[in-house]
């Protein structure tokens, strides 16, 4: 079963975040804690990380997409779910 990767919770829950960079390509093998994408709000920049190991699949988001806390940026599937 796929594990969703979401914009993490921050102390600024109502601030819009922007997708700045993809750090992993769709189909990349990842381990828990790997950085998947970079998001920012103003001068704050953070990375969304893999919550588990598996194969990363990006959501259909363009760079500069506006995001909010909890938005899905991708999913991690097991190798058998490719």
HURAZI-V368708 format. One record per residue. N is the residue number from 1. RES is the residue in one letter. OMEGA is omega as a letter, one per 30 degrees, with the letter a starting at -180 (none if undefined). Layout:
N&RES&OMEGA ; N&RES&OMEGA
This chain:
1&X&a ; 2&X&l ; 3&X&a ; 4&X&l ; 5&X&a ; 6&X&l ; 7&X&a ; 8&X&l ; 9&X&l ; 10&X&l ; 11&X&l ; 12&X&a ; 13&X&a ; 14&X&l ; 15&X&l ; 16&X&l ; 17&X&a ; 18&X&l ; 19&X&a ; 20&X&a ; 21&X&l ; 22&X&l ; 23&X&l ; 24&X&l ; 25&X&l ; 26&X&a ; 27&X&l ; 28&X&l ; 29&X&a ; 30&X&l ; 31&X&a ; 32&X&l ; 33&X&l ; 34&X&l ; 35&X&a ; 36&X&l ; 37&X&l ; 38&X&l ; 39&X&a ; 40&X&l ; 41&X&a ; 42&X&a ; 43&X&a ; 44&X&l ; 45&X&a ; 46&X&l ; 47&X&l ; 48&X&a ; 49&X&l ; 50&X&l ; 51&X&a ; 52&X&l ; 53&X&l ; 54&X&a ; 55&X&a ; 56&X&l ; 57&X&a ; 58&X&l ; 59&X&l ; 60&X&l ; 61&X&l ; 62&X&l ; 63&X&a ; 64&X&l ; 65&X&l ; 66&X&a ; 67&X&l ; 68&X&a ; 69&X&l ; 70&X&l ; 71&X&a ; 72&X&l ; 73&X&l ; 74&X&l ; 75&X&l ; 76&X&l ; 77&X&l ; 78&X&a ; 79&X&a ; 80&X&a ; 81&X&a ; 82&X&none
